[in-house]
């Protein structure tokens, strides 16, 4: 694994269209698929988003769409290398917190996974 994708990157890929998708796809095409990994934190973020969408749903159609999105997310993660937030990542996270790195918590967790994966 050379690249750990952030949750935003994963979302762009799942959408399958738009300028972000086009740019990211072109860059990723220069590498082997085994060079990329996802994180359990990204999965967590996407599950939270799907959960919020379903909870806000006003129609059965919206609920169905929410569960379709959750299913697509699940399939994406089942097909990929998913890195854990383990003790080493926790130690890296604590170190970044102690240095007062000013990044959102979830992004800091993803960065911590990347730090421990190096």
KOLTIFI-561465 format. One record per residue: residue in one letter; x, y, z of N, C-alpha, C, O, CB in turn. Coordinates in pm, 1 decimal. Glycine has a CB too. Example, Ala and Ser with C-alpha at 12.3 -4.5 7.8 and 13.67 -1.06 7.14 Angstrom:
# KOLTIFI-561465
+--------+----------+----------+----------+----------+----------+----------+----------+----------+----------+----------+----------+----------+----------+----------+----------+
| residu |      n_x |      n_y |      n_z |     ca_x |     ca_y |     ca_z |      c_x |      c_y |      c_z |      o_x |      o_y |      o_z |     cb_x |     cb_y |     cb_z |
+--------+----------+----------+----------+----------+----------+----------+----------+----------+----------+----------+----------+----------+----------+----------+----------+
|      A |   1319.0 |   -569.0 |    780.0 |   1230.0 |   -450.0 |    780.0 |   1320.0 |   -330.0 |    780.0 |   1423.6 |   -331.9 |    846.5 |   1130.8 |   -447.3 |    904.6 |
|      S |   1285.0 |   -225.0 |    708.0 |   1367.0 |   -106.0 |    714.0 |   1290.0 |      3.0 |    787.0 |   1340.9 |    113.8 |    803.9 |   1408.4 |    -59.8 |    572.5 |
+--------+----------+----------+----------+----------+----------+----------+----------+----------+----------+----------+----------+----------+----------+----------+----------+
***
This chain:
# KOLTIFI-561465
+--------+----------+----------+----------+----------+----------+----------+----------+----------+----------+----------+----------+----------+----------+----------+----------+
| residu |      n_x |      n_y |      n_z |     ca_x |     ca_y |     ca_z |      c_x |      c_y |      c_z |      o_x |      o_y |      o_z |     cb_x |     cb_y |     cb_z |
+--------+----------+----------+----------+----------+----------+----------+----------+----------+----------+----------+----------+----------+----------+----------+----------+
|      X |     83.8 |   -117.0 |      0.0 |      0.0 |      0.0 |      0.0 |     88.4 |    123.5 |      0.0 |    175.8 |    140.7 |     85.0 |    -95.4 |     -0.3 |    120.6 |
|      X |     63.1 |    207.7 |    -97.0 |    137.3 |    332.7 |   -105.0 |     48.6 |    453.0 |    -75.7 |     97.0 |    558.3 |    -34.0 |    200.3 |    347.1 |   -242.0 |
|      X |    -82.2 |    436.5 |    -97.8 |   -175.9 |    547.1 |    -84.0 |   -296.3 |    504.6 |     -0.4 |   -360.1 |    402.9 |    -27.9 |   -221.3 |    597.1 |   -222.3 |
|      X |   -325.5 |    583.2 |    100.6 |   -443.8 |    561.7 |    182.3 |   -544.9 |    668.1 |    141.6 |   -521.2 |    787.6 |    159.2 |   -410.9 |    568.0 |    336.8 |
|      X |   -656.6 |    624.1 |     87.4 |   -756.3 |    718.7 |     38.7 |   -836.7 |    777.5 |    154.4 |   -877.5 |    706.4 |    246.3 |   -850.0 |    650.7 |    -61.6 |
|      X |   -858.1 |    906.8 |    147.9 |   -942.9 |    977.3 |    242.6 |  -1089.4 |    951.0 |    207.0 |  -1120.1 |    908.9 |     95.5 |   -911.6 |   1129.9 |    242.5 |
|      X |  -1177.6 |    975.6 |    300.4 |  -1319.6 |    951.6 |    278.5 |  -1372.6 |   1032.4 |    160.7 |  -1456.1 |    982.9 |     85.0 |  -1398.3 |    984.9 |    404.0 |
|      X |  -1326.1 |   1154.9 |    144.0 |  -1370.7 |   1235.0 |     28.7 |  -1331.0 |   1168.2 |   -102.2 |  -1410.4 |   1165.1 |   -196.2 |  -1311.5 |   1377.1 |     35.1 |
|      X |  -1209.5 |   1114.9 |   -109.7 |  -1165.9 |   1045.3 |   -231.4 |  -1257.4 |    926.9 |   -261.9 |  -1296.3 |    904.6 |   -376.6 |  -1020.1 |    997.0 |   -216.9 |
|      X |  -1290.5 |    852.5 |   -158.4 |  -1376.7 |    735.5 |   -175.8 |  -1513.3 |    778.9 |   -227.5 |  -1570.0 |    715.5 |   -316.4 |  -1391.4 |    657.6 |    -42.7 |
|      X |  -1565.0 |    886.2 |   -171.8 |  -1695.1 |    938.1 |   -216.0 |  -1690.9 |    980.1 |   -362.1 |  -1785.1 |    952.8 |   -436.6 |  -1737.8 |   1056.7 |   -129.0 |
|      X |  -1584.0 |   1045.8 |   -404.4 |  -1571.2 |   1085.5 |   -545.5 |  -1573.2 |    962.3 |   -636.0 |  -1638.9 |    961.1 |   -740.1 |  -1440.7 |   1166.3 |   -567.9 |
|      X |  -1500.2 |    859.3 |   -594.7 |  -1495.7 |    736.7 |   -674.9 |  -1631.5 |    668.8 |   -679.9 |  -1670.7 |    616.5 |   -784.3 |  -1391.5 |    640.2 |   -619.0 |
|      X |  -1703.1 |    668.8 |   -569.6 |  -1834.5 |    605.3 |   -566.3 |  -1935.9 |    680.7 |   -652.0 |  -2025.4 |    619.2 |   -710.1 |  -1884.6 |    596.1 |   -422.8 |
|      X |  -1922.8 |    813.7 |   -660.7 |  -2013.6 |    890.8 |   -744.6 |  -1996.1 |    856.4 |   -892.3 |  -2093.3 |    849.9 |   -967.5 |  -1991.6 |   1039.9 |   -722.8 |
|      X |  -1871.3 |    834.6 |   -932.7 |  -1844.0 |    791.5 |  -1069.2 |  -1856.1 |    898.7 |  -1175.4 |  -1855.6 |    867.4 |  -1294.4 |  -1933.9 |    682.5 |  -1103.4 |
|      X |  -1867.1 |   1025.1 |  -1135.1 |  -1872.4 |   1133.3 |  -1232.6 |  -1830.8 |   1263.0 |  -1165.1 |  -1817.3 |   1270.1 |  -1042.9 |  -2014.1 |   1146.3 |  -1294.2 |
|      X |  -1810.9 |   1364.5 |  -1246.7 |  -1771.6 |   1495.4 |  -1195.2 |  -1622.7 |   1519.5 |  -1210.8 |  -1546.4 |   1426.1 |  -1235.8 |  -1810.7 |   1508.5 |  -1049.4 |
|      X |  -1581.0 |   1645.3 |  -1196.0 |  -1439.8 |   1679.6 |  -1216.7 |  -1346.3 |   1612.4 |  -1116.3 |  -1234.8 |   1573.8 |  -1151.4 |  -1422.1 |   1829.2 |  -1208.8 |
|      X |  -1391.3 |   1598.5 |   -991.7 |  -1306.6 |   1533.9 |   -890.9 |  -1284.5 |   1387.1 |   -926.0 |  -1173.4 |   1335.4 |   -914.5 |  -1369.8 |   1546.2 |   -750.6 |
|      X |  -1391.7 |   1321.0 |   -968.8 |  -1380.8 |   1180.8 |  -1010.3 |  -1284.8 |   1166.4 |  -1127.4 |  -1199.8 |   1077.4 |  -1128.0 |  -1518.7 |   1124.8 |  -1048.2 |
|      X |  -1298.3 |   1253.4 |  -1225.7 |  -1213.5 |   1246.6 |  -1345.2 |  -1066.8 |   1264.7 |  -1309.8 |   -981.6 |   1188.6 |  -1355.8 |  -1255.8 |   1352.7 |  -1446.9 |
|      X |  -1037.1 |   1364.7 |  -1228.5 |   -898.7 |   1391.3 |  -1189.4 |   -841.5 |   1276.8 |  -1106.6 |   -730.8 |   1229.9 |  -1132.7 |   -890.0 |   1522.2 |  -1110.8 |
|      X |   -916.6 |   1232.4 |  -1007.6 |   -869.7 |   1124.9 |   -920.7 |   -851.9 |    994.7 |   -997.2 |   -752.6 |    924.5 |   -978.3 |   -966.6 |   1104.3 |   -805.6 |
|      X |   -945.9 |    962.6 |  -1082.1 |   -936.6 |    839.4 |  -1162.3 |   -813.4 |    840.8 |  -1251.7 |   -744.1 |    739.9 |  -1264.8 |  -1062.7 |    821.4 |  -1248.0 |
|      X |   -786.4 |    955.6 |  -1313.0 |   -669.0 |    967.4 |  -1400.0 |   -540.7 |    947.1 |  -1320.6 |   -448.9 |    879.5 |  -1367.0 |   -666.7 |   1104.3 |  -1469.6 |
|      X |   -533.9 |   1004.5 |  -1202.8 |   -414.1 |    988.1 |  -1119.5 |   -398.8 |    844.3 |  -1071.5 |   -288.4 |    789.9 |  -1070.3 |   -419.4 |   1082.7 |   -999.2 |
|      X |   -509.7 |    783.5 |  -1032.2 |   -504.4 |    645.8 |   -983.0 |   -470.5 |    547.0 |  -1094.2 |   -410.4 |    442.8 |  -1068.0 |   -637.2 |    607.8 |   -919.1 |
|      X |   -508.1 |    578.2 |  -1216.6 |   -483.0 |    488.4 |  -1329.0 |   -333.3 |    469.6 |  -1354.3 |   -293.4 |    372.8 |  -1419.1 |   -550.5 |    541.9 |  -1454.8 |
|      X |   -251.5 |    559.7 |  -1304.6 |   -106.4 |    549.5 |  -1321.1 |    -43.8 |    448.6 |  -1225.6 |     76.4 |    422.9 |  -1232.6 |    -42.5 |    685.0 |  -1300.6 |
|      X |   -124.5 |    391.3 |  -1136.3 |    -74.4 |    300.2 |  -1033.5 |   -152.8 |    169.6 |  -1034.9 |   -261.2 |    160.8 |  -1092.5 |    -82.6 |    365.7 |   -894.6 |
|      X |    -96.8 |     70.6 |   -971.7 |   -164.5 |    -57.4 |   -956.3 |   -272.0 |    -44.7 |   -847.9 |   -257.3 |     34.2 |   -754.6 |    -62.9 |   -170.1 |   -920.9 |
|      X |   -377.4 |   -120.7 |   -860.4 |   -484.4 |   -115.7 |   -759.9 |   -435.4 |   -159.2 |   -621.8 |   -492.8 |   -119.6 |   -520.3 |   -601.2 |   -204.2 |   -803.2 |
|      X |   -330.1 |   -240.1 |   -617.7 |   -278.4 |   -282.5 |   -487.0 |   -201.6 |   -171.3 |   -414.6 |   -163.6 |   -186.7 |   -298.5 |   -187.9 |   -403.4 |   -504.4 |
|      X |   -179.4 |    -59.9 |   -483.9 |   -113.8 |     54.8 |   -421.3 |   -208.3 |    134.1 |   -331.3 |   -164.1 |    223.0 |   -258.5 |    -56.7 |    145.9 |   -527.9 |
|      X |   -337.2 |    103.0 |   -335.4 |   -437.2 |    182.2 |   -264.0 |   -503.8 |    102.4 |   -152.4 |   -526.2 |    -18.1 |   -164.0 |   -542.7 |    233.1 |   -361.0 |
|      X |   -534.4 |    172.6 |    -45.2 |   -607.7 |    111.4 |     65.6 |   -709.7 |    211.5 |    118.8 |   -701.2 |    331.9 |     94.6 |   -510.6 |     65.8 |    178.9 |
|      X |   -805.4 |    157.5 |    191.2 |   -906.2 |    237.8 |    259.6 |   -883.5 |    220.2 |    409.1 |   -802.7 |    137.3 |    450.8 |  -1052.5 |    196.0 |    217.9 |
|      X |   -954.2 |    297.5 |    488.9 |   -940.9 |    283.7 |    634.1 |  -1076.3 |    254.3 |    696.7 |  -1181.0 |    288.5 |    641.9 |   -880.1 |    411.3 |    695.9 |
|      X |  -1071.6 |    191.0 |    810.7 |  -1193.7 |    164.5 |    885.9 |  -1258.1 |    296.6 |    929.2 |  -1379.5 |    302.3 |    949.2 |  -1163.6 |     75.3 |   1009.1 |
|      X |  -1179.4 |    400.8 |    943.6 |  -1233.4 |    532.0 |    978.9 |  -1317.5 |    587.4 |    863.0 |  -1423.4 |    646.1 |    885.2 |  -1118.5 |    630.4 |   1014.7 |
|      X |  -1270.3 |    568.5 |    740.7 |  -1349.2 |    610.7 |    624.8 |  -1481.8 |    536.5 |    619.9 |  -1585.9 |    594.8 |    589.7 |  -1271.0 |    587.4 |    494.9 |
|      X |  -1476.8 |    406.2 |    650.1 |  -1598.8 |    326.6 |    655.1 |  -1693.1 |    383.4 |    761.2 |  -1812.9 |    398.0 |    736.8 |  -1566.3 |    178.0 |    684.8 |
|      X |  -1639.5 |    414.9 |    877.2 |  -1717.8 |    473.5 |    985.2 |  -1785.6 |    602.8 |    938.7 |  -1905.4 |    621.8 |    960.0 |  -1628.5 |    500.9 |   1107.5 |
|      X |  -1708.9 |    690.7 |    875.6 |  -1764.4 |    817.4 |    827.9 |  -1876.4 |    795.2 |    727.1 |  -1980.0 |    861.5 |    732.7 |  -1654.8 |    902.8 |    765.4 |
|      X |  -1855.2 |    702.5 |    635.9 |  -1957.5 |    678.2 |    534.7 |  -2082.1 |    613.6 |    594.9 |  -2193.9 |    641.7 |    551.8 |  -1901.6 |    590.0 |    423.9 |
|      X |  -2063.0 |    528.9 |    692.7 |  -2178.3 |    468.9 |    760.8 |  -2257.4 |    576.3 |    836.4 |  -2380.5 |    576.0 |    834.6 |  -2132.0 |    357.4 |    858.4 |
|      X |  -2186.0 |    668.0 |    902.6 |  -2253.6 |    777.6 |    972.0 |  -2333.9 |    862.7 |    873.9 |  -2446.5 |    902.9 |    903.4 |  -2151.6 |    865.0 |   1046.7 |
|      X |  -2275.9 |    889.7 |    757.9 |  -2346.5 |    967.8 |    656.0 |  -2471.2 |    896.6 |    607.0 |  -2576.9 |    958.1 |    593.2 |  -2254.5 |    996.7 |    538.5 |
|      X |  -2459.3 |    767.6 |    580.7 |  -2574.8 |    689.5 |    536.8 |  -2681.7 |    683.2 |    644.6 |  -2800.9 |    694.2 |    615.8 |  -2531.9 |    548.6 |    497.9 |
|      X |  -2639.1 |    665.6 |    767.1 |  -2731.7 |    661.4 |    880.6 |  -2808.1 |    793.5 |    891.7 |  -2929.9 |    793.7 |    909.2 |  -2655.3 |    632.1 |   1012.4 |
|      X |  -2737.2 |    904.9 |    881.5 |  -2801.2 |   1036.4 |    889.9 |  -2899.7 |   1056.1 |    775.4 |  -3008.8 |   1109.5 |    795.6 |  -2695.5 |   1147.9 |    888.5 |
|      X |  -2861.4 |   1013.1 |    655.1 |  -2950.0 |   1025.1 |    539.2 |  -3080.2 |    948.1 |    562.9 |  -3189.0 |    999.8 |    537.7 |  -2879.6 |    973.4 |    411.7 |
|      X |  -3068.4 |    825.5 |    610.9 |  -3187.3 |    742.7 |    636.0 |  -3273.3 |    804.8 |    745.4 |  -3396.0 |    805.0 |    735.2 |  -3146.4 |    598.7 |    675.6 |
|      X |  -3210.2 |    857.4 |    849.7 |  -3286.5 |    919.2 |    957.9 |  -3360.2 |   1045.1 |    914.4 |  -3464.0 |   1078.4 |    971.6 |  -3194.9 |    952.0 |   1072.3 |
|      X |  -3308.3 |   1115.8 |    813.8 |  -3373.8 |   1236.3 |    763.3 |  -3478.2 |   1204.6 |    656.9 |  -3556.2 |   1292.1 |    619.1 |  -3270.4 |   1331.8 |    706.6 |
|      X |  -3480.9 |   1082.4 |    608.7 |  -3569.9 |   1044.5 |    497.7 |  -3715.3 |   1074.4 |    532.3 |  -3762.3 |   1046.2 |    642.5 |  -3553.5 |    894.7 |    463.5 |
|      X |  -3784.0 |   1131.7 |    436.2 |  -3925.5 |   1163.9 |    453.6 |  -4016.6 |   1067.3 |    378.6 |  -4136.3 |   1058.6 |    405.9 |  -3952.4 |   1305.5 |    407.3 |
|      X |  -3957.6 |    995.2 |    283.8 |  -4038.0 |    902.7 |    203.7 |  -3973.0 |    765.1 |    203.7 |  -3853.9 |    750.4 |    231.1 |  -4054.6 |    954.8 |     58.8 |
|      X |  -4052.8 |    666.7 |    172.8 |  -3999.3 |    530.9 |    160.5 |  -3893.6 |    526.6 |     51.2 |  -3793.6 |    455.8 |     63.8 |  -4112.3 |    429.5 |    130.4 |
|      X |  -3914.9 |    600.8 |    -54.3 |  -3817.0 |    606.2 |   -163.8 |  -3681.1 |    655.4 |   -113.7 |  -3577.0 |    602.7 |   -153.0 |  -3867.9 |    698.0 |   -276.8 |
|      X |  -3682.8 |    756.5 |    -27.1 |  -3557.3 |    807.1 |     29.9 |  -3490.8 |    703.2 |    120.1 |  -3368.5 |    689.2 |    119.2 |  -3583.1 |    935.7 |    109.1 |
|      X |  -3570.4 |    631.3 |    196.9 |  -3515.4 |    525.0 |    282.6 |  -3450.3 |    418.1 |    196.0 |  -3340.0 |    372.2 |    225.7 |  -3626.3 |    462.2 |    372.0 |
|      X |  -3518.2 |    378.6 |     89.3 |  -3462.2 |    278.7 |     -3.0 |  -3330.5 |    329.2 |    -60.1 |  -3232.8 |    254.4 |    -65.3 |  -3562.0 |    246.9 |   -117.7 |
|      X |  -3326.4 |    454.2 |   -102.7 |  -3203.2 |    512.1 |   -157.8 |  -3091.9 |    510.5 |    -53.2 |  -2977.1 |    479.5 |    -85.3 |  -3228.1 |    656.7 |   -206.8 |
|      X |  -3124.8 |    543.2 |     69.8 |  -3025.0 |    541.7 |    176.3 |  -2965.1 |    404.4 |    196.0 |  -2843.8 |    390.5 |    211.6 |  -3085.7 |    589.2 |    305.5 |
|      X |  -3050.0 |    302.6 |    195.3 |  -2998.6 |    166.5 |    212.3 |  -2922.0 |    119.3 |     88.9 |  -2829.0 |     39.5 |    100.8 |  -3113.3 |     70.1 |    242.2 |
|      X |  -2959.7 |    167.4 |    -28.4 |  -2881.6 |    135.6 |   -148.8 |  -2741.3 |    192.8 |   -136.9 |  -2643.4 |    126.9 |   -171.9 |  -2951.1 |    190.4 |   -275.7 |
|      X |  -2731.9 |    315.7 |    -87.3 |  -2601.1 |    379.5 |    -68.6 |  -2519.4 |    302.3 |     34.3 |  -2401.2 |    275.8 |     11.9 |  -2617.7 |    527.2 |    -24.4 |
|      X |  -2580.4 |    265.8 |    146.7 |  -2508.0 |    187.0 |    247.1 |  -2458.5 |     55.0 |    189.4 |  -2346.8 |     12.0 |    218.3 |  -2597.3 |    160.3 |    368.4 |
|      X |  -2540.2 |     -8.0 |    109.2 |  -2500.5 |   -134.4 |     46.9 |  -2382.2 |   -114.1 |    -47.7 |  -2289.9 |   -195.6 |    -50.1 |  -2618.9 |   -196.1 |    -29.2 |
|      X |  -2384.7 |     -6.2 |   -125.4 |  -2273.2 |     23.7 |   -216.1 |  -2144.7 |     50.1 |   -138.0 |  -2036.8 |      5.7 |   -177.5 |  -2306.9 |    145.2 |   -304.5 |
|      X |  -2157.0 |    121.9 |    -28.2 |  -2039.9 |    149.3 |     56.1 |  -1983.4 |     18.3 |    109.3 |  -1862.8 |     -5.6 |    102.6 |  -2076.9 |    244.2 |    173.7 |
|      X |  -2070.2 |    -65.2 |    161.5 |  -2026.6 |   -194.4 |    214.4 |  -1954.7 |   -275.4 |    107.3 |  -1848.4 |   -331.5 |    134.1 |  -2146.4 |   -273.3 |    268.8 |
|      X |  -2009.8 |   -282.8 |    -12.3 |  -1947.0 |   -358.4 |   -120.6 |  -1810.2 |   -301.2 |   -157.8 |  -1717.3 |   -376.2 |   -187.8 |  -2037.9 |   -359.7 |   -243.1 |
|      X |  -1798.3 |   -169.4 |   -156.0 |  -1669.2 |   -105.5 |   -185.8 |  -1562.6 |   -147.0 |    -84.2 |  -1449.2 |   -177.9 |   -121.1 |  -1684.1 |     48.3 |   -186.7 |
|      X |  -1599.5 |   -147.5 |     41.7 |  -1503.4 |   -180.7 |    145.8 |  -1471.8 |   -329.4 |    148.9 |  -1359.3 |   -367.9 |    180.8 |  -1555.5 |   -136.5 |    280.5 |
|      X |  -1569.0 |   -413.2 |    116.5 |  -1542.0 |   -557.4 |    111.8 |  -1443.6 |   -592.9 |      1.3 |  -1371.6 |   -692.3 |     11.4 |  -1671.7 |   -634.7 |     91.9 |
|      X |  -1440.2 |   -512.2 |   -104.0 |  -1354.3 |   -540.1 |   -219.3 |  -1215.7 |   -477.4 |   -207.1 |  -1133.4 |   -492.2 |   -297.4 |  -1420.7 |   -490.4 |   -345.4 |
|      X |  -1188.6 |   -407.8 |    -96.9 |  -1063.8 |   -332.6 |    -85.5 |   -984.0 |   -375.4 |     37.0 |  -1035.2 |   -440.4 |    128.2 |  -1092.5 |   -182.8 |    -79.2 |
|      X |   -857.1 |   -336.7 |     35.8 |   -774.7 |   -350.0 |    156.5 |   -818.5 |   -239.7 |    252.0 |   -817.5 |   -122.1 |    215.8 |   -619.3 |   -340.6 |    123.9 |
|      X |   -856.7 |   -276.9 |    373.3 |   -903.5 |   -180.3 |    473.0 |   -808.7 |   -185.4 |    592.9 |   -793.1 |   -288.9 |    657.7 |  -1051.9 |   -210.6 |    516.7 |
|      X |   -746.6 |    -72.4 |    620.0 |   -651.2 |    -65.5 |    729.9 |   -723.0 |    -30.5 |    860.0 |   -814.2 |     52.2 |    860.5 |   -541.0 |     37.7 |    699.5 |
|      X |   -681.8 |    -93.5 |    970.8 |   -749.6 |    -72.1 |   1099.0 |   -696.9 |     51.3 |   1172.3 |   -588.4 |    102.0 |   1143.7 |   -733.4 |   -194.8 |   1187.6 |
|      X |   -776.7 |     96.9 |   1266.4 |   -729.3 |    192.2 |   1365.6 |   -691.5 |    107.3 |   1486.9 |   -775.0 |     76.9 |   1572.1 |   -839.4 |    303.9 |   1400.9 |
|      X |   -565.6 |     70.4 |   1492.3 |   -517.7 |    -22.0 |   1594.7 |   -432.5 |     51.8 |   1698.6 |   -429.0 |    174.8 |   1701.0 |   -436.5 |   -136.1 |   1530.2 |
|      X |   -364.7 |    -24.0 |   1783.4 |   -284.1 |     36.0 |   1890.0 |   -176.7 |    128.6 |   1833.7 |   -151.3 |    235.4 |   1889.4 |   -219.1 |    -73.2 |   1974.9 |
|      X |   -113.8 |     88.3 |   1724.0 |    -10.0 |    173.1 |   1663.7 |    -70.7 |    303.5 |   1611.6 |    -12.2 |    410.6 |   1627.9 |     61.6 |     97.9 |   1548.8 |
|      X |   -187.3 |    294.0 |   1549.2 |   -255.4 |    415.0 |   1501.7 |   -298.4 |    500.6 |   1620.2 |   -291.2 |    623.4 |   1614.6 |   -378.1 |    378.6 |   1414.2 |
|      X |   -343.3 |    435.8 |   1727.5 |   -381.4 |    509.7 |   1847.4 |   -264.9 |    586.9 |   1906.5 |   -280.8 |    700.6 |   1950.8 |   -437.6 |    415.3 |   1950.9 |
|      X |   -147.9 |    524.9 |   1907.1 |    -27.9 |    592.1 |   1956.6 |      6.7 |    710.6 |   1866.9 |     38.6 |    818.8 |   1916.0 |     90.9 |    493.6 |   1963.8 |
|      X |      0.2 |    690.0 |   1735.5 |     26.0 |    799.6 |   1641.4 |    -75.8 |    912.2 |   1661.1 |    -40.3 |   1030.0 |   1657.7 |     21.3 |    748.1 |   1495.2 |
|      X |   -201.6 |    875.4 |   1681.6 |   -307.6 |    973.6 |   1704.4 |   -277.6 |   1056.8 |   1829.2 |   -285.2 |   1179.6 |   1826.0 |   -444.4 |    903.4 |   1718.5 |
|      X |   -243.7 |    989.2 |   1938.5 |   -211.5 |   1060.0 |   2062.4 |    -93.4 |   1155.2 |   2042.7 |    -91.4 |   1265.2 |   2097.9 |   -180.2 |    959.8 |   2174.3 |
|      X |      4.8 |   1111.7 |   1963.4 |    119.2 |   1198.2 |   1935.3 |     80.0 |   1321.9 |   1856.2 |    128.8 |   1431.6 |   1883.6 |    225.0 |   1121.4 |   1859.8 |
|      X |     -7.9 |   1304.8 |   1758.5 |    -54.1 |   1419.4 |   1680.3 |   -137.6 |   1513.9 |   1766.9 |   -127.0 |   1635.9 |   1754.5 |   -136.1 |   1372.1 |   1558.8 |
|      X |   -219.2 |   1457.7 |   1853.0 |   -299.5 |   1540.8 |   1944.6 |   -208.0 |   1620.8 |   2037.1 |   -230.6 |   1739.6 |   2060.3 |   -396.7 |   1452.5 |   2028.4 |
|      X |   -104.3 |   1554.9 |   2089.8 |    -14.1 |   1623.8 |   2182.7 |     62.8 |   1736.0 |   2113.2 |    105.8 |   1831.6 |   2177.9 |     84.1 |   1524.0 |   2244.9 |
|      X |     80.0 |   1724.3 |   1982.1 |    147.1 |   1830.3 |   1904.7 |     49.2 |   1937.5 |   1859.4 |     86.2 |   2032.7 |   1790.8 |    217.7 |   1770.6 |   1782.9 |
|      X |    -75.9 |   1920.2 |   1899.0 |   -182.1 |   2015.8 |   1867.5 |   -201.2 |   2036.2 |   1717.3 |   -222.1 |   2148.2 |   1670.5 |   -152.1 |   2148.4 |   1932.9 |
|      X |   -193.7 |   1926.8 |   1643.7 |   -219.9 |   1932.5 |   1500.2 |   -365.9 |   1972.0 |   1482.3 |   -455.1 |   1908.7 |   1538.8 |   -188.3 |   1795.0 |   1429.6 |
|      X |   -389.6 |   2073.9 |   1405.7 |   -523.9 |   2129.4 |   1391.3 |   -593.2 |   2071.7 |   1267.6 |   -600.8 |   2134.7 |   1162.1 |   -517.8 |   2283.1 |   1382.5 |
|      X |   -642.3 |   1951.5 |   1284.9 |   -714.6 |   1880.7 |   1180.1 |   -834.8 |   1816.0 |   1247.7 |   -829.0 |   1781.7 |   1365.8 |   -623.3 |   1773.6 |   1106.3 |
|      X |   -943.2 |   1799.3 |   1173.3 |  -1059.7 |   1733.5 |   1229.3 |  -1025.8 |   1594.8 |   1282.1 |   -933.0 |   1530.1 |   1233.6 |  -1169.3 |   1724.2 |   1125.3 |
|      X |  -1101.0 |   1549.8 |   1381.1 |  -1072.4 |   1423.2 |   1448.5 |  -1067.8 |   1305.5 |   1352.6 |   -974.7 |   1225.1 |   1358.3 |  -1175.5 |   1397.2 |   1554.8 |
|      X |  -1166.2 |   1294.0 |   1265.0 |  -1168.8 |   1178.7 |   1173.3 |  -1050.3 |   1183.7 |   1077.3 |   -987.6 |   1081.1 |   1051.0 |  -1301.5 |   1175.3 |   1093.6 |
|      X |  -1019.2 |   1301.8 |   1025.1 |   -902.7 |   1314.9 |    936.6 |   -773.6 |   1283.6 |   1012.2 |   -681.2 |   1224.2 |    956.6 |   -895.9 |   1457.1 |    876.5 |
|      X |   -767.9 |   1323.4 |   1137.6 |   -650.0 |   1293.6 |   1219.2 |   -637.6 |   1142.9 |   1243.8 |   -526.7 |   1089.6 |   1248.4 |   -657.2 |   1369.1 |   1353.6 |
|      X |   -749.9 |   1075.3 |   1259.4 |   -746.8 |    928.9 |   1274.4 |   -697.1 |    862.1 |   1147.3 |   -617.7 |    768.2 |   1153.1 |   -886.2 |    875.2 |   1310.5 |
|      X |   -743.6 |    910.4 |   1031.9 |   -696.8 |    855.2 |    904.8 |   -546.5 |    881.2 |    889.0 |   -471.9 |    792.9 |    846.6 |   -775.8 |    916.7 |    785.7 |
|      X |   -503.3 |   1001.3 |    922.9 |   -359.5 |   1033.2 |    916.7 |   -279.8 |    941.9 |   1009.0 |   -169.1 |    900.1 |    975.1 |   -334.8 |   1181.0 |    954.7 |
|      X |   -335.2 |    911.2 |   1124.0 |   -267.5 |    823.2 |   1220.0 |   -251.9 |    683.3 |   1164.0 |   -149.4 |    618.4 |   1185.2 |   -344.6 |    818.0 |   1351.9 |
|      X |   -352.4 |    636.8 |   1093.0 |   -342.2 |    506.1 |   1027.3 |   -233.3 |    509.0 |    922.0 |   -156.0 |    414.0 |    909.4 |   -476.5 |    465.7 |    963.9 |
|      X |   -226.8 |    617.8 |    846.0 |   -123.0 |    631.5 |    744.0 |     15.3 |    634.8 |    808.1 |    108.7 |    573.3 |    756.6 |   -145.8 |    758.4 |    660.6 |
|      X |     29.3 |    705.4 |    919.1 |    158.8 |    714.1 |    988.1 |    205.4 |    577.9 |   1035.3 |    323.7 |    545.8 |   1023.3 |    149.9 |    809.7 |   1107.0 |
|      X |    116.4 |    498.3 |   1088.1 |    155.9 |    367.3 |   1139.1 |    176.8 |    267.5 |   1026.6 |    242.2 |    165.2 |   1046.5 |     51.5 |    314.8 |   1236.0 |
|      X |    122.8 |    295.4 |    909.4 |    137.1 |    203.6 |    795.6 |    270.2 |    222.3 |    723.9 |    309.2 |    137.4 |    643.7 |     22.5 |    223.6 |    696.9 |
|      X |    339.4 |    330.2 |    750.8 |    465.1 |    361.0 |    681.2 |    576.0 |    272.2 |    730.2 |    689.3 |    283.3 |    683.3 |    503.7 |    507.3 |    700.0 |
+--------+----------+----------+----------+----------+----------+----------+----------+----------+----------+----------+----------+----------+----------+----------+----------+
***
